[in-house]
Amino acid sequence: MEVRLSDAERQLLRQAQRACRGKAGYVPVTVLLLLDRGRAVAAIAEDLGLDEATVYRYAQTYREKGLAGYLAAEQPGYWGLLTSAQLAGLCRELNQTLYADCRAIADWLAATYRVRYSVSGLTDLLHRLGFSCKLTTAVPCQADAAGQTAFVADTLAPLLAAAEAGEAVVYYADAAHPTHNTRATHVWTETGKERPLPTVSGRERVNLNAALNAHCPTQVHLDETDCVNAQSTQRLYEKLLVAHPDGPVYVICDNARYYKNKALKAWLVDKRLVQVFLPPYSPNLNLVERLWKFLRQKIINTSFYRTKGQFKTAVLDFFDRLPEFGQELASRLTLKFHILDSHPTS
């Protein structure tokens, strides 16, 4: 039995499937999606614990009433005031346009479809559709998805395979400059109450130059310095060569000036250490960036340090405590990379 959904219908049903997971409405939605994929009626019935007659009934209802009638019949009251086509339009709008609050979305619905929602009612609808209010993710406007994909496949994958086989060692290198000040962040707070966190007026920084072992996320070599430069980078590289006296050592790094310094390049000529440069504007491909984020979450954003000395001690102690965070680091610092595409407008 064939069911052919439009792109808009397919998008709407996928949103509904996520929103209905674990609820009664999940099965009717999933049946249509499986039929659209060409699955046999008998297989669908067996996998979902239905009889074949029920699957045929779902398909017949969709053919006779369309998606709006199908959802009204199989999920009465679920979709509220909007038709299936309008819901698909709402999903497209939310994926294309940034909305900071529900009032602006409600105004768009009123202007576009002449349907009015209260803020609370619209919030419930958006949750059912699988949307949530969350922080945006900053993406470099020059990010090149094709270049990143090629680097991961042609350069990074062979190096990681060699490291996994014990034929080489791969590190990710990057610098960070944690600032002695508390930043606002999301925390769980009792409804109706605030969670104040003291701040200081200083802007003093701790300068860190670090390298992280791709296959051992708790193995991090660190150079804490007054200034991150070619000399600091050379000291860091010397630590890597001492830690791995045999075989090649590859360092994945960005295109910062100190990595391409003439004196550093001359020093590297007869060394076993090879720098491998990431594509421009690709912080997403540098594993150390996730370590810096973890440092901010664990040490910086949720604690107050009255003096720079206390702050510096806490930051440096974090690296001594890495084995304590081993399980969390292993789950976050996996060798799976998200490709960024900036979609530049000009």
Stockholm file with secondary structure:
# STOCKHOLM 1.0

chainA/1-346         MEVRLSDAERQLLRQAQRACRGKAGYVPVTVLLLLDRGRAVAAIAEDLGLDEATVYRYAQTYREKGLAGYLAAEQPGYWGLLTSAQLAGLCRELNQTLYADCRAIADWLAATYRVRYSVSGLTDLLHRLGFSCKLTTAVPCQADAAGQTAFVADTLAPLLAAAEAGEAVVYYADAAHPTHNTRATHVWTETGKERPLPTVSGRERVNLNAALNAHCPTQVHLDETDCVNAQSTQRLYEKLLVAHPDGPVYVICDNARYYKNKALKAWLVDKRLVQVFLPPYSPNLNLVERLWKFLRQKIINTSFYRTKGQFKTAVLDFFDRLPEFGQELASRLTLKFHILDSHPTS
#=GR chainA/1-346 SS CCCCCCHHHHHHHHHHHHHTTTSTTHHHHHHHHHHHTTCCHHHHHHHHTCCHHHHHHHHHHHHHHHHHHHHHHHSTTSSTTCCHHHHHHHHHHHHHSCCSSHHHHHHHHHHHHCCCCCHHHHHHHHHHTTCCCCCCCCCCTTCCHHHHHHHIIIIIHHHHHHHHTTSCEEEEEEEECCBSSCCCCCCCCCTTCCCCCCCCSCCCBCEEEEEEETTEEEEEEEEEESSCSHHHHHHHHHHHHHHCCSSCEEEEECCCGGGGCHHHHHHHTTSSEEEEECCTTCGGGCHHHHHHHHHIIIIITTCCCSSHHHHHHHHHHHHHTGGGGHHHHHHHSCSCCCCCCCCCCC
#=GC SS_cons         CCCCCCHHHHHHHHHHHHHTTTSTTHHHHHHHHHHHTTCCHHHHHHHHTCCHHHHHHHHHHHHHHHHHHHHHHHSTTSSTTCCHHHHHHHHHHHHHSCCSSHHHHHHHHHHHHCCCCCHHHHHHHHHHTTCCCCCCCCCCTTCCHHHHHHHIIIIIHHHHHHHHTTSCEEEEEEEECCBSSCCCCCCCCCTTCCCCCCCCSCCCBCEEEEEEETTEEEEEEEEEESSCSHHHHHHHHHHHHHHCCSSCEEEEECCCGGGGCHHHHHHHTTSSEEEEECCTTCGGGCHHHHHHHHHIIIIITTCCCSSHHHHHHHHHHHHHTGGGGHHHHHHHSCSCCCCCCCCCCC
//
